[in-house]
């Protein structure tokens, strides 16, 4: 059930060990499911409970998890050393972690911890600090694996390209089913079905789909409506293959467009093309935001835009497919070849109730980026 070869996993481990060496870490405690998956193939949503992958500077790896994930680890990963903490009214998995670290000879060492992840709750983080502060020298190492994952290997890019194909199939399904009188549920089912029926995975967060005034929402919400004769539909979705995401975003117009739809589309397209031009090696994620901001502000849309316009994508788990870093003002994270970057131009005018969005995922190269979608940047009226 592995999606990558042993050589690929070995290469990733060596990258992490080198980063640990630079920071003089004797061990790294990983709580991010994305880190565990990238490093070992371990594929589960069991991170909603306490679990920890320990990587020592000698390259050995040990997983502490629940019994429900024992076979999950054996079948989906390269891990061979798996320890179980027992569920119970008096369960204290952090105590089990300390005992494990003692057995691994890590008392009095320098240990990095992934704090910035949904895989470690605030409550458990406090327990870890209370339990381990006198055990070892602790430091925040949340970015060690995260930043390595931003640049994709050739093996990862194969999954990314397939995810892009699935995203295109989902858009095809949306275009086929979106019309006056159509139920949002029908469109949503067609889009998600296109991904699943063609071998894809569930996304890290639900597809975002809203029409009418709810076309101005940037998050999923419960409830469905039928499209009217003249309507707008905002959709944001992702093709997903082996947990790798490729996202897209569009606002489709049903019937007669408003003048604002046409003007806002031109601004969104121009802004996305400006971001695409800035998406070159040596520039920063902050430069991408500036390119977006300059175009939209020049069009008089500063109060209708967002304060971020994209982010890095990769293998990601719930509650969000946003992998980061994000495109926001003054973010100095540099663009390198082999990144999969999602740029979204979002214009939400609450005064007139008009929405317009346009988003694509790109693969960065030595020179200019390449859009991963076969769909162009067209104003869609249905």
Legacy VTK file of the C-alpha trace (Angstrom):
# vtk DataFile Version 3.0
C-alpha trace
ASCII
DATASET POLYDATA
POINTS 382 float
0.000 0.000 0.000
3.029 2.301 -0.226
2.839 5.151 -2.741
6.620 5.600 -2.855
9.748 3.445 -3.002
12.081 2.719 -0.117
14.748 4.832 -1.845
12.363 7.794 -1.871
11.660 7.406 1.840
15.386 7.023 2.550
16.100 10.266 0.705
13.468 12.112 2.706
14.830 10.782 5.983
18.334 11.934 5.071
16.992 15.433 4.376
15.348 15.556 7.792
18.440 14.210 9.536
20.566 16.876 7.862
18.141 19.585 9.011
18.221 18.145 12.526
22.013 18.155 12.473
22.042 21.839 11.537
19.856 22.576 14.563
21.818 20.190 16.803
18.744 18.071 17.575
19.132 14.601 19.030
15.535 13.718 18.220
12.446 15.108 16.543
8.940 14.488 17.916
6.488 14.617 15.027
2.787 15.203 15.631
1.841 16.462 12.165
0.189 13.677 10.189
1.658 15.206 7.033
5.174 14.723 8.410
4.498 11.092 9.304
3.002 10.382 5.883
5.819 12.106 3.986
8.539 10.391 5.994
7.106 6.868 6.300
3.909 6.513 4.255
1.816 6.188 7.437
-1.701 7.093 6.275
-4.465 7.623 8.852
-6.895 10.117 10.338
-5.928 8.762 13.757
-4.018 11.979 14.439
-7.263 13.280 15.955
-6.084 11.248 18.963
-2.644 11.417 20.541
0.195 9.885 18.567
3.852 10.724 18.035
6.571 9.654 15.608
10.055 9.856 17.141
13.010 10.252 14.786
16.432 10.014 16.433
19.592 11.509 14.984
20.828 7.981 14.219
17.913 7.585 11.784
15.803 5.186 13.851
12.048 5.800 13.924
9.490 4.788 16.551
5.749 5.396 16.476
3.585 5.733 19.588
-0.116 5.413 18.751
-3.389 3.721 19.717
-4.288 0.097 19.096
-6.759 1.129 16.377
-3.842 2.385 14.276
-1.436 -0.512 14.790
-2.437 -2.307 11.592
-2.811 1.009 9.807
0.868 1.669 10.479
1.920 -1.835 9.463
-0.008 -1.806 6.180
0.559 1.756 4.991
4.082 2.589 6.152
7.699 1.462 6.341
7.568 1.600 10.151
8.553 -1.537 12.049
8.809 -0.185 15.613
5.273 0.651 16.781
4.315 1.120 20.427
0.763 1.321 21.771
-0.666 3.443 24.536
-3.807 1.977 26.072
-7.185 3.692 26.046
-8.806 4.013 29.451
-10.354 6.384 31.946
-6.925 7.075 33.432
-4.934 6.983 30.194
-1.948 9.352 30.142
-0.293 8.935 26.726
2.233 11.666 27.490
3.513 9.505 30.350
3.874 6.670 27.852
5.781 9.005 25.555
8.193 9.965 28.326
8.768 6.304 29.147
9.410 5.578 25.480
11.881 8.448 25.209
13.666 7.116 28.278
13.954 3.668 26.707
15.315 5.338 23.564
18.111 6.937 25.612
16.965 10.524 25.114
17.098 11.731 28.724
19.016 15.024 28.920
19.207 15.471 25.142
18.066 18.241 22.789
14.625 17.440 21.342
12.652 19.294 18.679
8.857 19.242 18.779
6.241 19.909 16.101
3.899 22.221 17.988
2.257 23.969 15.036
-0.090 21.230 13.855
-3.664 20.076 14.246
-2.171 16.753 15.359
-1.242 18.228 18.744
-3.979 19.871 20.780
-3.219 22.736 23.144
-4.099 20.507 26.082
-1.662 17.794 25.021
0.970 20.385 24.212
0.782 21.689 27.756
1.078 18.164 29.114
4.150 17.530 26.962
5.823 20.695 28.214
4.996 19.819 31.813
6.229 16.257 31.411
9.340 16.822 29.315
10.720 20.216 30.369
12.804 18.574 33.098
13.497 15.543 30.917
15.234 17.202 27.965
16.017 20.531 26.323
12.967 21.269 24.176
12.616 23.579 21.193
9.962 24.339 18.603
10.855 22.462 15.422
7.515 22.820 13.644
9.056 23.914 10.332
11.786 21.268 9.979
9.756 18.773 7.947
7.145 21.257 6.779
9.608 23.373 4.828
11.239 20.312 3.286
7.853 19.156 2.010
7.248 22.379 0.082
9.609 21.293 -2.714
8.289 18.169 -4.429
10.361 15.266 -5.749
9.757 13.814 -9.204
7.881 10.931 -7.554
5.579 13.373 -5.780
4.994 15.399 -8.932
3.532 12.303 -10.614
0.808 12.223 -7.967
0.380 15.989 -8.255
-0.206 15.738 -12.004
-2.826 13.043 -11.499
-4.495 15.197 -8.841
-4.604 18.003 -11.415
-6.337 15.722 -13.906
-8.928 14.880 -11.257
-9.473 18.582 -10.516
-10.125 19.170 -14.216
-12.631 16.316 -14.300
-14.440 17.892 -11.359
-14.674 21.206 -13.228
-15.981 19.367 -16.283
-18.704 17.906 -14.063
-19.560 21.348 -12.676
-19.888 22.858 -16.141
-22.157 20.021 -17.229
-24.528 20.294 -14.263
-24.629 24.040 -13.544
-27.763 25.675 -14.980
-30.841 27.546 -13.887
-32.954 25.342 -11.636
-30.087 23.004 -10.769
-29.739 22.018 -7.139
-26.381 22.804 -5.532
-26.417 19.244 -4.203
-26.427 17.855 -7.753
-23.435 19.976 -8.739
-21.529 19.117 -5.575
-22.209 15.393 -5.957
-21.069 15.470 -9.585
-17.811 17.244 -8.731
-16.896 15.063 -5.759
-18.028 11.960 -7.643
-15.738 12.781 -10.556
-12.746 12.673 -8.198
-13.744 9.536 -6.324
-14.931 7.572 -9.367
-11.571 8.130 -11.030
-9.528 6.823 -8.128
-8.979 10.005 -6.150
-9.239 10.649 -2.415
-11.415 12.755 -0.144
-10.047 16.309 0.158
-8.530 17.769 3.312
-11.602 20.003 3.646
-15.032 19.918 1.988
-15.503 21.394 -1.470
-16.730 24.990 -1.196
-19.869 25.674 -3.208
-22.343 28.507 -2.837
-24.746 30.393 -5.063
-26.701 33.621 -4.814
-25.575 35.682 -1.852
-23.711 32.646 -0.529
-21.412 32.829 -3.553
-19.545 35.398 -1.464
-18.563 32.787 1.117
-15.052 31.334 1.195
-15.953 28.375 3.405
-18.236 25.364 3.205
-21.566 25.738 4.954
-24.448 23.333 5.461
-27.593 23.702 3.333
-28.486 23.623 -0.380
-30.487 25.830 -2.745
-31.527 25.764 -6.390
-29.951 28.149 -8.844
-32.151 30.897 -10.240
-32.475 32.138 -13.830
-29.763 34.754 -13.300
-27.325 33.579 -10.657
-23.707 33.214 -9.584
-21.980 30.100 -8.284
-18.612 30.127 -6.538
-16.798 26.809 -6.335
-13.445 25.913 -4.802
-12.335 22.304 -4.976
-9.319 20.033 -5.264
-8.334 16.929 -7.099
-6.638 14.568 -4.652
-4.331 11.646 -5.400
-2.360 9.811 -2.695
-3.318 12.731 -0.406
-1.679 15.271 -2.788
-4.001 18.177 -3.582
-4.370 20.391 -6.619
-6.939 23.114 -5.980
-8.921 25.330 -8.345
-11.472 28.114 -7.907
-14.088 29.673 -10.172
-17.188 31.824 -10.069
-19.626 30.695 -12.759
-22.397 32.988 -13.955
-25.809 31.588 -14.849
-27.931 33.631 -17.240
-27.140 37.321 -17.730
-23.954 38.588 -16.062
-24.019 41.808 -14.076
-21.686 44.574 -15.246
-19.746 43.965 -12.020
-19.209 40.309 -12.961
-17.506 41.290 -16.208
-15.388 44.036 -14.651
-14.385 41.945 -11.685
-13.478 39.010 -13.889
-11.100 41.146 -15.934
-9.452 42.355 -12.736
-9.193 38.813 -11.329
-7.691 37.491 -14.564
-5.182 40.336 -14.768
-4.224 39.831 -11.131
-3.747 36.081 -11.591
-1.571 36.652 -14.653
0.489 39.161 -12.646
0.968 36.579 -9.897
1.927 34.002 -12.506
4.563 36.382 -13.907
5.956 36.941 -10.410
6.064 33.213 -9.630
9.739 32.803 -10.507
12.730 31.447 -8.634
14.267 34.068 -6.360
11.038 35.935 -5.727
9.146 35.455 -2.487
5.634 34.490 -1.473
5.267 38.111 -0.398
6.046 39.213 -3.962
3.112 37.105 -5.173
0.772 38.862 -2.775
2.094 42.253 -3.888
1.464 41.393 -7.554
-2.132 40.471 -6.691
-2.666 43.521 -4.489
-1.274 46.030 -6.981
-3.602 44.946 -9.783
-6.759 44.746 -7.682
-6.067 47.987 -5.836
-5.419 49.787 -9.123
-8.842 48.553 -10.259
-10.416 50.126 -7.173
-11.089 46.775 -5.484
-8.951 47.044 -2.352
-11.946 46.754 -0.020
-13.279 43.716 -1.888
-10.091 41.608 -1.888
-8.535 39.401 0.790
-5.276 39.819 2.704
-3.809 36.606 1.276
-4.003 35.206 -2.235
-2.705 31.636 -2.171
-0.505 29.027 -0.587
1.615 25.954 -1.136
-0.145 22.621 -1.654
0.961 19.069 -0.969
-0.048 15.896 0.850
-2.426 17.225 3.450
-4.998 15.993 5.958
-8.137 17.426 7.586
-9.212 19.979 8.570
-7.745 21.872 5.598
-5.907 21.229 2.342
-4.049 24.546 2.826
-0.473 23.412 3.375
1.396 26.708 3.564
3.354 28.870 3.562
0.778 31.422 2.392
0.989 34.364 0.005
0.614 37.406 2.249
2.325 40.754 2.681
6.082 40.587 3.368
6.287 36.798 3.541
9.971 36.218 2.771
9.692 32.498 1.931
11.513 32.072 -1.378
10.165 30.388 -4.492
12.124 27.372 -5.689
11.656 24.888 -8.526
9.343 21.961 -7.795
6.749 23.773 -5.693
3.010 23.339 -6.243
1.455 26.730 -5.557
-2.238 27.595 -5.576
-3.024 31.220 -6.441
-6.598 32.421 -5.881
-7.991 35.813 -6.844
-11.070 36.428 -4.680
-13.278 39.490 -5.108
-16.299 39.670 -2.801
-18.424 42.812 -3.098
-20.942 42.776 -0.267
-22.396 46.136 -1.353
-23.718 44.808 -4.661
-23.749 41.129 -3.654
-21.340 40.257 -6.464
-18.739 37.502 -6.308
-15.848 36.765 -8.648
-13.046 34.290 -8.131
-10.349 32.715 -10.254
-7.776 30.206 -8.996
-5.235 27.791 -10.461
-2.440 25.581 -9.137
1.016 25.958 -10.684
4.182 23.898 -10.724
7.235 26.125 -10.420
10.239 25.581 -12.670
13.689 26.999 -13.258
12.103 29.758 -15.355
8.357 30.313 -15.490
5.647 28.273 -13.741
3.282 25.912 -15.511
-0.425 25.759 -14.837
-1.411 22.212 -13.921
-4.912 22.568 -15.394
-5.960 22.051 -19.018
-8.710 24.635 -18.443
-7.995 28.198 -19.459
-8.767 31.439 -17.650
-12.132 32.076 -19.283
-15.165 34.022 -18.121
-17.790 31.280 -17.861
-21.434 32.129 -18.523
-23.885 29.208 -18.580
LINES 1 383
382 0 1 2 3 4 5 6 7 8 9 10 11 12 13 14 15 16 17 18 19 20 21 22 23 24 25 26 27 28 29 30 31 32 33 34 35 36 37 38 39 40 41 42 43 44 45 46 47 48 49 50 51 52 53 54 55 56 57 58 59 60 61 62 63 64 65 66 67 68 69 70 71 72 73 74 75 76 77 78 79 80 81 82 83 84 85 86 87 88 89 90 91 92 93 94 95 96 97 98 99 100 101 102 103 104 105 106 107 108 109 110 111 112 113 114 115 116 117 118 119 120 121 122 123 124 125 126 127 128 129 130 131 132 133 134 135 136 137 138 139 140 141 142 143 144 145 146 147 148 149 150 151 152 153 154 155 156 157 158 159 160 161 162 163 164 165 166 167 168 169 170 171 172 173 174 175 176 177 178 179 180 181 182 183 184 185 186 187 188 189 190 191 192 193 194 195 196 197 198 199 200 201 202 203 204 205 206 207 208 209 210 211 212 213 214 215 216 217 218 219 220 221 222 223 224 225 226 227 228 229 230 231 232 233 234 235 236 237 238 239 240 241 242 243 244 245 246 247 248 249 250 251 252 253 254 255 256 257 258 259 260 261 262 263 264 265 266 267 268 269 270 271 272 273 274 275 276 277 278 279 280 281 282 283 284 285 286 287 288 289 290 291 292 293 294 295 296 297 298 299 300 301 302 303 304 305 306 307 308 309 310 311 312 313 314 315 316 317 318 319 320 321 322 323 324 325 326 327 328 329 330 331 332 333 334 335 336 337 338 339 340 341 342 343 344 345 346 347 348 349 350 351 352 353 354 355 356 357 358 359 360 361 362 363 364 365 366 367 368 369 370 371 372 373 374 375 376 377 378 379 380 381
